[in-house]
């Protein structure tokens, strides 16, 4: 509040009500990213269990994980690009 030049909560609330911006964020991309992260972590847990049980990991499993991580990276870049445009 001191940074805005107000000393009371009431003055702060009035200033915010008059001068503040309301930002409505579309969270669908964030939700999609969280879904991808959950899938990736579930698969990684399965691969770790298999590696602990059998002592080996299949190349196809590593390839699948790499594809999913690349997809997560693309989603993350898209979100960061969109957030960079918010002013």
N, C-alpha and C positions, 0 to 999 in steps of 0.2 A: 504494500500500500504506500509506503514511503516513496518508492520510485515513481509513483503516479502523482505525488504531491497532495495526497489526501491523508487525513489523520484519523478519521472515524470509519467504522464499518458502513454506516449509512451513506456517507459521502462516496465511499468506494463503490457501493452497490449502484448508486445513481450514475456515477461516471461510467461504470461498466455497461449499465443498461442503455446509456445514450451513445457511447463511443465504441463499444466492443463489436467485434466481428463474430458472426456465427458461422462455423465451418461444419458442413455436413459431409462426412467422409463416407465413401462407398467402400465397405469392408468386404465385398465379395472376393476380391483378389487375396486379401489376407486370410480369409476362411479357406480358400482353395490351397493356399500355401501351407496352412496348418494341416489340412487333410493330407497333402503330399508328404509332409514331414512325419505324420503319424504312420502312414503306410511304409515309408522308408525305414523308420525305426522298428516297426514290427517285423519287416523282412530282415533287417540286420540282426534282430534278436533270434530269429529262426536260423539264420546262417551261423550265428555264434553257437547255438545249441548243437547244430549238426556238426560243426567243427570240433566241439568238445566231445561229442559222442563218437564220431568216426575218425577224427584226426585229419580230415581233409575238407576242402571247400571246392565246389565245382566252379569252373570258369564261367558257365552260363549264369550262375548266381551272381558272380561279381559283375558280369556284363549287365545284368538286370539292375543291379544296384547303381551302377554307373549311369545308366539311362535315367533312372529316377532322380539321381542327384543332379544330372544335367537339366532335367525338367524343373526341379526346384530352383536351380540357379537362374534359369530363364524367367521364372515367375518373380523371383526376388529382384532381378534387374528391372523388370517391368514396374514393379511396385515402387522401387527407389526412383525410377525416372518420373513416375507420376507424382510422387511426393516432392520431387525437386521443383516441379512446376507450380506447387501451391505457394501462394504469396499472400 
